[in-house]
Amino acid sequence: MTQDQPTPEKQRHTFICSKGTLDGAYPALVLAINSRRLGHEAHLFYTFMGINVVRKGGLEKLKFYPPGFLGAVPGLPSLATSVMEKQIEQANIPPLTDMMDMALLEGVKVFACRMTMDMMKIGPEDLIEGVSIMNAEQYLKLAGSCTINMFT
């Protein structure tokens, strides 16, 4: 952006992550961090299997499942995860644990879905530090005030 262009006003953005996989976790974190760096308010909402991203120790366990029948072949998800992690490292992309730390330090607001927590019998003590709990009604009220609401 050049100095001649008007500065966009501060916006609110939400990003929903419902996948507990490497390729499900990265997009929401990358978008939320970049939203904050552009001066906007960013919120991450983790629901269904995505809730594993914000469980203690969950980031370290995420795998990449190739699409189709290949994801069901025994041992292939572990191999595909290793390949994906190597590509991530070679591209100088931080690991997910560092990305989550960055998001929290840079002011991204991170939420776990209350219904998913109840369904999976997850307590607040099972979540990583800095994660708050939000129910569907609260999320919808927040989303109604946002300029971007995106499933990743």
C-alpha angles and dihedrals in degrees: 000000000000125000090252092066119085115251110249114241119252111278135192120235133185127196121192120207115192098161124085095204136102092253090046097050103046101059096054092047094046093049094045093048092049091047089057092046088056088056098257132129110255129195128186118202117194117198140163110354090352088073087078087071090068098039117106107270091006099114091059092054100051116120137193113241114199112230122262125007092336090075089061096052108109112254095008097101090055091049092045089049091053091050092047093048090050091051090048091051093046090052089054092242112151119244117261093257090058092044091054091048090050092049093052094043092049093053104261108155110228123201136184119210112252094211092051091048091051092046093049094039093240118159128207088254089063093062127089116257114277097033118122128196123244131178126218094262091053091048092051091051090051093044091052089063096048131097092208127037112171138175109213 
